[in-house]
Amino acid sequence: MRRLTGIGVSPGIVCGRAVILIQRAQVLRYQIAPARLEHEVARLEQSRVRTREQLLDIRAQVARRRGPELAALFDAQLLMLDDPMIVPAAVALIGEQRVNAEWAVQQVFHEFSAVFDEVADPYLRERKGDVADLVGRLRMNLREGVAMPRDLLREVEESSVLVADELTPSLAAQIDWTKVRGFATDAGSRTYHTAILARSLEVPAVVGLHDASRVIQAGQLIVLDGDRNEVIVDPDEETLARAVRSADDHRPAAIGDAERRGLATTADGVRIRLDANIEFPDDLAAARYAGAEGIGLYRSEFLLTGSAGVLGEDEQYAVYRSMLEGMAPGGVTVRTFDVDEEQLMLRSAHSPLSGGWIADEARGSRQGLRGLRLSLTRPELFQVQLRALLRAARHGTLRIMFPFVSGVEQLRAARRMIAEAAADLTRRGERVPPVPIGVMIEIPAAAYTADLLAREVDFFTIGTNDLIQYCLAVDRADERVSHLYEPLHPAILRVILMVRRAAARHRIPVSLCGEMASDPALLTLLVGLGLTEFSMTPGVINVAKQVLSEVRYDDLRALARRILRLATVEEIENELLSALGRLTLTRE
């Protein structure tokens, strides 16, 4: 018996025989004769046409089975298919280097990957999985007559568990999950689109196992436990019997529309607000379907990705207005652009506001110039966004949030720019309603001066992803130290509590967004620390509601008090899991 530990991204426990899927393969490079170049380009164009047809078909299937909200996950790939930096870039490589289409497409992906790997935002960094999915499909469509993984998976026996090096969203959406009971992958994280699909489909999943597809052999009996973040290979009789009992006892019940729309409350009646994090305007439907009360975080930097460069004021206004009207009567919190200078150049190279590319040697020294800091150095770009937001505020409940704030000085400078934007609009004859202003607490400096910042803002949002990284001096992209990234570190819990108390003293609301809010066990601990507002991925809202409905607020407060006295992560984990037992307290 062997245990493999990874990241449980979708709860539940299943047993079955392993089916192994290896999708990563070496791509051969070979020269194309000049007379065959036109034919090679035509092959790639045919692949693009087939890929579009397949993606539209997948999207339609998902829409029929699970609703338009999940189907919207594939809109990004359809947009990428028309991006000049993918297929046209591969066509250029074919012509310039006289190489085969498969290699040209893969080379374009490697260049994309290098850009994504340097992005600080973990969600953005992991969006390269969508590009990988698209490129893989283009490559498969270049191989006429070869069976695709989805066709092979139709032949598996019932009660199988899929073990793969990676599992793309488009393939996951086509699998018959009545036969495949769960999946485990070498790669992945909680924010991969495949993980979002798994939670929405209620398919148990463990990712980030590194070498499971190599260690586990086809046909081996395995137990996959999404609750305990592990895969057990060749379980003994006692372990297998316990797993079977647990699988029967914790089989998820279907969630109806009424329950989905219901508000989150604890077992003793304490209201917990659950908002959604979204990246694209099209994600709004997924948020509403999941029962989110509002949008707690809209990452506006995606408005910098247009092929014509940064969107202008009217275009941004149209996006913000559409979201506000679409989420009404719920509110929308828009985070102003949170990119560093290099990302801004990459995103807005075609814009007259961009100012050109940054030299390679200058990149390392500007890693801290991001978020509000960068916006204040680009007043023209910032004013365009602020004017668009203030104009849109007439059409719904809007809040503006500044990211990467480290002191009161930056906040005051940003407020002055809001006043300037409002004055410009007033001179144009437009009415500007009052808009609440808040900050992301994601830098230790902001956390330790939260009492000072609270005097000058209308709300706080705690951004745990960056806050943990900066408090613990851990770069999650660096495998040498990524294991030290620990949400349950005593310092992190104390910082969160300190910020919550500062907000309470000044009577301003405080919410928390980030991966901590998406983990059911951590969510209950955060409620125990006194937080009652959260923003999370739409796909986990239903699970969060279910977990919260089975716990008592008073019990969680007592649990948090005990945990705050503990000194190590291991002690905290043991206390948390022993108290919660399968992530929920026993019903009274």
C-alpha positions in Angstrom: 0.0 0.0 0.0 1.3 3.4 -0.9 0.0 6.9 -0.3 0.5 9.8 -2.7 -0.2 13.3 -1.4 -1.4 16.2 -3.6 -4.1 18.9 -3.6 -7.7 17.9 -3.2 -9.6 20.2 -5.5 -13.0 18.5 -5.5 -14.3 16.7 -2.4 -15.4 13.1 -2.2 -13.9 9.6 -2.0 -14.0 7.0 -4.7 -12.4 3.6 -5.4 -11.7 2.0 -8.7 -9.2 0.6 -11.2 -6.7 3.1 -12.6 -6.9 4.2 -16.2 -3.6 5.9 -17.2 -3.6 8.8 -19.7 -0.4 10.4 -20.8 -1.0 13.5 -23.0 2.4 15.1 -23.0 4.4 13.9 -25.9 7.6 14.9 -27.7 6.9 16.9 -30.8 9.2 16.1 -33.8 10.7 18.9 -35.8 11.4 18.4 -39.5 12.1 20.5 -42.5 9.4 21.2 -45.1 10.3 21.5 -48.8 9.6 25.0 -50.2 7.0 23.5 -52.6 5.2 22.0 -49.6 5.0 25.1 -47.4 1.6 26.2 -48.8 0.3 22.6 -48.1 1.6 22.8 -44.5 -0.1 26.1 -43.8 -3.3 24.6 -45.2 -3.0 21.7 -42.8 -2.8 24.1 -39.9 -5.8 26.1 -41.1 -7.8 22.9 -41.4 -6.8 22.0 -37.9 -8.0 25.4 -36.7 -11.4 24.9 -38.4 -11.8 21.4 -36.8 -10.7 22.8 -33.5 -13.3 25.6 -33.6 -16.0 23.1 -34.5 -15.0 20.8 -31.7 -14.9 23.6 -29.1 -18.3 24.9 -30.2 -19.6 21.3 -29.9 -18.1 20.9 -26.5 -19.4 24.2 -25.3 -22.9 23.3 -26.5 -22.7 19.9 -24.8 -21.7 21.5 -21.5 -24.4 24.1 -21.8 -27.1 21.5 -22.3 -25.8 19.3 -19.4 -24.6 21.8 -16.8 -25.9 25.2 -18.0 -24.4 28.2 -19.8 -22.2 29.3 -16.9 -19.8 26.3 -17.1 -19.9 26.5 -20.9 -18.5 30.0 -20.7 -15.2 28.4 -19.6 -14.5 27.6 -23.2 -15.1 31.1 -24.5 -11.5 32.0 -23.7 -10.2 29.2 -26.0 -12.4 30.3 -28.8 -11.0 33.8 -28.5 -7.5 32.5 -28.3 -8.1 30.6 -31.6 -8.3 34.0 -33.3 -5.5 35.6 -31.5 -2.7 36.7 -33.8 -0.1 35.4 -31.4 -1.1 31.8 -31.8 -2.1 30.4 -35.2 -0.8 33.3 -37.3 2.4 33.2 -35.3 2.7 29.5 -36.1 2.1 30.2 -39.8 4.9 32.7 -39.7 7.3 30.2 -38.2 6.3 27.6 -40.9 7.3 30.2 -43.6 10.4 31.6 -41.9 12.0 28.4 -40.7 10.4 25.8 -43.1 9.2 23.7 -40.2 6.3 21.3 -39.8 3.0 22.7 -38.3 3.1 20.5 -35.2 6.5 21.9 -34.1 5.5 25.5 -35.0 2.4 25.3 -32.8 4.3 23.8 -30.0 7.1 26.5 -30.3 4.4 29.2 -30.0 3.1 27.6 -26.9 6.6 27.5 -25.3 6.9 31.3 -25.9 3.5 31.8 -24.3 4.4 29.7 -21.4 7.5 31.7 -20.7 5.4 34.9 -20.5 2.8 33.2 -18.2 5.5 31.7 -15.9 6.8 35.2 -15.1 3.4 36.6 -14.1 3.1 37.2 -10.4 -0.6 36.7 -10.1 -1.1 32.9 -9.5 -4.5 32.8 -11.3 -3.1 34.5 -14.4 0.0 32.3 -14.3 -2.1 29.2 -14.4 -4.2 30.4 -17.3 -1.5 29.0 -19.5 -3.4 25.7 -19.0 -6.1 27.1 -21.4 -3.4 27.8 -24.0 -2.0 24.3 -23.5 -5.4 22.8 -24.0 -6.0 24.7 -27.2 -2.5 23.9 -28.6 -2.9 20.3 -27.7 -6.2 20.2 -29.6 -4.6 21.9 -32.6 -1.8 19.3 -32.6 -4.2 16.4 -32.3 -6.2 17.7 -35.3 -3.0 17.8 -37.3 -2.8 14.0 -36.8 -5.6 12.7 -39.0 -6.7 9.1 -38.3 -5.2 8.9 -34.8 -7.7 8.1 -32.0 -8.2 11.0 -29.6 -8.1 10.5 -25.8 -11.8 11.2 -25.5 -12.5 8.2 -27.9 -10.2 5.9 -25.9 -11.9 6.9 -22.6 -15.2 5.8 -24.0 -14.0 2.2 -23.8 -13.1 2.2 -20.1 -14.9 0.0 -17.6 -17.3 1.4 -15.1 -15.9 2.4 -11.7 -12.6 3.5 -13.1 -10.4 6.3 -11.8 -8.5 8.3 -14.3 -4.8 9.0 -13.6 -3.2 11.5 -16.0 -0.1 13.6 -16.4 -2.6 16.5 -17.1 -6.3 16.8 -17.9 -7.5 19.6 -20.0 -10.8 21.3 -19.5 -12.1 20.4 -23.0 -11.3 16.7 -22.4 -12.7 16.7 -18.9 -16.0 18.1 -20.2 -16.4 15.2 -22.6 -15.6 12.3 -20.3 -18.5 10.0 -19.3 -18.3 10.5 -15.5 -20.8 7.7 -14.9 -17.9 5.4 -15.8 -14.9 7.5 -14.6 -15.6 8.1 -10.9 -12.8 10.6 -10.2 -9.4 11.7 -11.5 -5.9 12.4 -10.3 -3.2 14.4 -12.2 0.5 15.1 -11.9 -0.1 18.8 -12.6 -2.7 21.3 -11.5 -4.0 23.5 -8.7 -7.3 24.7 -7.2 -7.6 27.5 -9.8 -7.1 25.4 -12.9 -10.3 25.5 -15.0 -10.3 21.6 -14.9 -10.5 21.9 -11.1 -13.4 24.3 -11.4 -15.2 21.9 -13.7 -14.5 19.0 -11.3 -16.1 20.8 -8.4 -19.1 21.8 -10.5 -19.6 18.3 -11.9 -19.1 17.0 -8.3 -16.3 14.6 -9.4 -13.7 13.9 -6.7 -10.3 15.0 -7.8 -6.7 15.3 -6.5 -4.1 17.2 -8.5 -0.5 18.3 -8.1 0.7 14.7 -7.5 3.8 15.2 -9.6 4.5 11.6 -10.7 1.3 9.7 -10.1 1.0 8.8 -13.8 4.4 7.1 -13.6 4.0 5.5 -10.2 0.5 4.0 -10.7 0.1 1.2 -13.2 -3.0 0.7 -15.4 -5.4 -1.6 -13.7 -4.1 -1.1 -10.1 -6.8 -0.6 -7.5 -6.7 2.9 -6.0 -8.6 5.0 -3.5 -8.9 8.7 -4.4 -9.8 10.9 -1.4 -10.4 14.5 -2.4 -11.1 15.4 1.2 -7.8 14.2 2.5 -5.7 15.3 -0.5 -4.4 11.8 -1.2 -4.4 8.8 -3.5 -3.9 5.3 -2.0 -2.4 2.7 -4.3 -3.1 -1.0 -3.7 -5.1 -0.3 -0.4 -5.3 -3.1 2.1 -8.7 -4.7 3.0 -9.3 -2.5 6.0 -8.4 0.8 4.1 -10.6 -0.3 1.1 -13.6 -1.2 3.3 -13.3 2.2 5.2 -13.1 4.0 1.9 -16.2 2.3 0.5 -18.2 3.1 3.6 -17.0 6.7 3.4 -17.9 7.0 -0.3 -21.5 5.7 0.5 -21.9 8.0 3.5 -20.7 11.2 1.8 -22.1 10.8 -1.7 -23.0 14.4 -2.7 -26.7 15.2 -3.0 -27.9 17.1 -6.0 -28.3 20.8 -5.4 -31.5 22.3 -6.6 -32.1 25.8 -7.9 -33.8 27.0 -4.7 -30.8 25.8 -2.6 -28.4 27.3 -5.0 -30.1 30.7 -4.8 -30.4 30.6 -1.0 -28.2 32.7 1.3 -25.4 31.1 3.2 -26.0 30.7 7.0 -24.4 28.7 9.7 -26.4 26.0 11.6 -27.2 28.6 14.4 -28.4 31.2 11.9 -25.4 33.6 11.4 -25.5 35.1 7.9 -22.3 34.6 5.8 -22.0 36.6 2.6 -20.6 34.7 -0.3 -19.6 36.7 -3.4 -17.8 35.5 -6.5 -14.4 36.3 -8.0 -14.5 36.7 -11.8 -11.9 37.3 -14.5 -14.0 37.9 -17.6 -17.4 39.7 -18.0 -18.7 36.4 -19.4 -18.1 34.8 -16.0 -21.0 36.8 -14.6 -23.5 34.1 -15.6 -21.5 31.5 -13.7 -21.6 33.7 -10.6 -25.3 34.2 -10.7 -25.9 30.5 -11.4 -23.8 29.5 -8.3 -25.9 31.8 -6.1 -23.3 34.5 -5.4 -24.8 37.6 -3.7 -22.5 39.8 -5.7 -19.1 40.1 -7.4 -16.5 40.6 -4.6 -13.6 40.8 -7.0 -13.6 41.7 -10.7 -10.0 41.6 -12.0 -10.2 44.5 -14.5 -6.7 43.9 -15.9 -8.3 41.6 -18.5 -9.4 44.8 -20.2 -5.8 45.3 -21.1 -5.8 42.3 -23.4 -7.5 43.6 -26.4 -5.8 43.2 -29.8 -5.9 46.9 -30.2 -4.3 47.6 -26.9 -5.8 49.1 -23.8 -9.6 49.6 -24.1 -10.7 53.2 -24.3 -13.0 54.9 -21.8 -16.2 54.1 -23.7 -15.3 50.5 -24.2 -14.4 50.1 -20.5 -17.6 51.9 -19.5 -19.7 49.5 -21.6 -18.1 46.5 -19.8 -18.6 47.9 -16.3 -22.1 49.0 -17.0 -23.0 45.5 -18.4 -21.7 43.8 -15.3 -23.5 46.2 -12.9 -26.8 45.7 -14.7 -26.2 42.0 -15.1 -25.6 41.5 -11.3 -28.3 43.8 -10.1 -29.5 44.0 -7.4 -26.2 42.6 -6.2 -23.1 44.7 -6.1 -19.8 44.6 -8.1 -16.4 45.4 -6.6 -13.9 46.3 -9.4 -10.2 46.0 -8.6 -8.3 48.6 -10.6 -5.6 47.3 -12.9 -3.2 45.0 -11.0 -0.3 44.3 -13.3 3.4 45.1 -13.0 5.1 47.3 -15.6 6.3 44.4 -17.7 2.9 42.9 -17.9 1.4 46.3 -18.8 3.9 46.5 -21.7 3.1 43.0 -22.9 -0.7 43.6 -22.7 -0.7 47.1 -24.2 2.1 47.0 -26.8 -0.3 48.4 -29.4 -1.6 51.2 -27.2 -0.3 54.8 -27.5 -0.3 54.9 -23.7 2.1 52.0 -23.4 5.4 53.7 -24.0 7.1 50.8 -25.5 8.8 47.6 -24.2 11.0 47.3 -21.2 14.5 46.1 -21.7 15.3 42.7 -20.4 17.9 43.9 -17.9 15.4 46.3 -16.3 12.8 43.6 -15.4 14.2 42.4 -12.1 14.4 45.9 -10.6 10.8 46.7 -11.2 9.0 43.7 -9.6 7.5 46.0 -6.9 6.0 48.5 -9.4 2.5 47.0 -9.8 -1.1 47.6 -8.8 -1.9 51.1 -7.5 1.8 52.0 -7.5 2.0 51.6 -11.2 -1.4 53.3 -11.8 -0.2 56.4 -10.0 2.8 56.5 -12.4 0.5 56.3 -15.4 -2.1 59.0 -14.7 -3.5 59.0 -18.3 -4.2 55.3 -18.2 -5.6 55.5 -14.6 -7.9 58.4 -15.4 -9.4 56.6 -18.3 -10.3 53.7 -16.0 -11.6 55.9 -13.2 -13.8 57.9 -15.5 -15.3 54.8 -17.0 -16.0 53.4 -13.6 -17.6 56.5 -12.3 -19.8 56.8 -15.4 -20.9 53.2 -14.9 -21.7 53.7 -11.2 -25.1 55.2 -12.2 -26.2 51.7 -13.4 -25.8 49.6 -10.3 -24.1 49.1 -7.0 -20.3 49.7 -7.6 -17.3 49.6 -5.3 -13.8 50.6 -6.4 -10.9 48.7 -4.9 -7.2 49.6 -5.1 -4.6 46.8 -5.2 -1.1 46.5 -3.8 -1.5 49.5 -1.4 1.3 49.9 1.1 0.5 53.2 2.8 -1.9 56.0 3.3 0.0 58.3 1.0 -0.8 56.1 -2.0 -4.4 55.9 -1.0 -4.7 59.7 -0.7 -3.1 60.2 -4.1 -5.6 57.8 -5.6 -8.5 59.6 -4.0 -7.2 62.8 -5.5 -7.2 61.2 -8.9 -10.8 60.0 -8.4 -11.8 63.6 -7.5 -10.1 64.8 -10.7 -11.9 62.2 -12.8 -15.2 63.1 -11.2 -14.6 66.8 -11.9 -13.9 66.0 -15.5 -17.2 64.2 -15.8 -19.1 67.0 -14.1 -17.6 69.5 -16.6 -18.9 67.2 -19.3 -22.4 67.4 -17.8 -22.5 63.9 -16.4 -23.8 63.0 -13.0 -21.3 61.2 -10.7 -22.9 59.3 -7.8 -20.9 58.6 -4.6 -18.9 55.3 -4.9 -17.4 53.4 -1.9 -13.6 53.2 -2.1 -11.6 50.3 -0.6 -8.2 48.7 -0.6 -6.8 45.2 -0.9 -4.9 44.2 2.2 -2.2 42.0 0.6 1.1 43.6 1.7 2.3 43.3 5.3 2.8 47.1 5.5 -0.9 47.5 4.8 -1.9 44.9 7.3 0.2 46.5 10.1 -1.2 50.0 9.3 -4.8 48.7 8.8 -6.0 51.0 11.6 -4.6 54.0 9.7 -6.0 52.9 6.3 -9.4 52.1 7.9 -9.9 55.8 8.7 -9.8 56.7 5.0 -11.6 53.9 3.2 -15.1 52.5 3.1 -14.1 48.8 3.1 -11.3 46.3 3.2 -10.7 43.1 1.2 -8.0 40.8 2.5 -6.1 39.2 -0.5 -4.6 36.1 1.1 -2.7 34.8 -1.9 -0.2 37.7 -1.9 -0.4 38.3 1.8 0.8 34.8 2.6 3.5 35.0 0.0 4.9 38.3 1.3 4.4 37.6 5.0 6.3 34.3 4.7 8.8 35.5 2.1 7.8 32.5 -0.2 7.7 32.6 -4.0 5.1 29.9 -4.8 6.6 29.6 -8.3 10.0 28.5 -6.7 9.7 24.8 -6.1 12.6 25.0 -3.6 10.5 27.0 -1.1 6.9 26.6 -2.3 6.2 24.0 0.4 6.7 26.9 2.9 3.6 28.7 1.5 1.3 27.8 4.4 -2.1 29.5 5.0 -2.3 28.0 8.5 1.0 29.6 9.6 0.3 31.2 13.0 1.6 34.6 11.6 -1.0 34.5 8.8 -3.9 33.8 11.2 -2.8 36.6 13.5 -2.4 39.1 10.6 -5.9 38.3 9.4 -7.4 38.7 12.9 -5.5 42.0 13.3 -7.0 43.4 10.0 -10.5 42.2 10.9 -10.3 43.9 14.3 -9.0 47.2 12.8 -12.0 47.2 10.4 -14.4 46.5 13.2 -13.1 49.3 15.3 -13.7 51.7 12.4 -17.0 50.1 11.5 -16.1 49.3 7.9 -16.9 46.0 6.3 -14.1 43.5 5.6 -14.2 40.6 3.2 -11.6 38.0 2.3 -10.8 36.7 -1.2 -8.1 34.2 -2.3 -7.6 30.5 -2.2 -8.1 30.3 1.6 -11.8 31.1 1.1 -12.2 28.2 -1.4 -11.0 25.5 1.1 -14.0 24.3 3.2 -11.8 23.6 6.3 -10.0 27.0 6.1 -13.3 28.8 5.4 -14.7 27.5 8.7 -11.6 28.7 10.6 -11.8 32.1 8.9 -15.4 32.3 10.1 -14.2 31.4 13.5 -11.8 34.4 13.3 -14.8 36.6 13.0 -15.0 37.1 9.2 -18.5 36.9 7.7 -17.9 38.1 4.1 -16.0 36.1 1.4 -15.4 36.1 -2.3 -14.4 32.9 -4.1 -14.5 31.0 -7.4 -18.1 30.5 -8.4 -17.6 26.7 -8.6 -17.0 26.4 -4.9 -19.9 28.5 -3.6 -22.3 25.6 -3.3 -19.9 23.5 -1.3 -19.2 26.5 0.9 -22.9 26.9 1.6 -23.3 23.3 2.4 -20.4 23.3 4.8 -21.4 26.4 6.6 -25.0 25.1 7.0 -23.6 22.2 9.1 -21.4 24.3 11.5 -22.3 26.5 14.5 -20.8 30.0 14.6 -20.2 29.8 18.3 -18.4 26.5 18.0 -16.1 28.0 15.3 -15.3 31.0 17.4 -14.2 28.7 20.3 -12.2 26.6 17.8 -10.4 29.7 16.5 -9.5 30.8 20.1 -7.9 27.4 20.7 -6.0 27.4 17.4 -4.6 30.9 18.0 -2.8 29.5 21.1 -1.0 26.9 19.0 2.6 27.4 17.8 3.1 25.2 14.7 1.3 24.5 11.5 1.1 20.8 12.3 -0.6 21.5 15.7 -3.1 23.8 14.0 -3.9 21.3 11.2 -4.4 18.5 13.8 -6.7 20.6 15.9 -8.7 21.9 13.0 -9.2 18.5 11.4 -9.9 16.7 14.6 -12.6 19.4 15.5 -14.2 19.5 12.1 -13.8 15.8 11.1 -14.4 15.6 7.3 -14.6 19.4 7.2 -17.9 19.8 9.0 -19.0 19.7 12.6 -21.5 17.1 13.7 -25.1 18.4 13.4 -26.7 19.2 16.7 
